[in-house]
Amino acid sequence: MPRRRRRREGRYARQPLSLGISYQKRRAPLKTEYLTAEQLAEINRRVLREVKVKRADSHHVANRAKLDSIVEEVRALDGDVFDKATCLLVCLTKKHVFDSGNRRTAYTATKLFLEANGEALKVDPDPRVLTGIREGFYRTDEVVEWLKGMASRSSRDTIPDERFQRLLSEIIVQDRTLLEKIGRL
């Protein structure tokens, strides 16, 4: 009488054979969409208009050369979308390109940049973290990990104006209370 084989269970169970070959067509990576200096100025204007925290809040580009250098620095940076978003966040926060609302603008611009490139922030950041970035308490790699830890996977050259306006409006409406908290710190 032939012996019956018992089915293996647990860690000795047979695993399906996988050669690690994917037969799906690979897509070429899309280009990253970037914010322009004019779009960053518009973000600052809209954030200050919609989320007025202080009476003295006024929209004005304090240093146009610094703003242009930030845009170029983000474009020239090698790395993924999170590296570029970190560069945008840190530079806008530390270089004080605008008279008012630098941290609020930096947060909004970073969120818009990530969303335009297929990423989405799941959790609102603590406003104290943005203050810590401004004061230099965090290294760049820590900010990258912080952004990656909050992001989930859901690019082109510049964000089209109609999409830019729609995303900006959504972010300001969704994050109004957070932007107010950031402005009070």
Secondary structure, 3 states (H helix, E strand, C coil): CCCCCCCCCHHHCCCCCCCCCCCCCCCCCCCCCECCHHHHHHHHHHHHHHCCCCCCCCCCECCHHHHHHHHHHHHHCCCCHHHHHHHHHHHHHHHCCECCCHHHHHHHHHHHHHHHCCEEECCCCCHHHHHHHHHCCCCHHHHHHHHHHHEEECCCCECCHHHHHHHHHHHHHHCHHHHHHHHHC
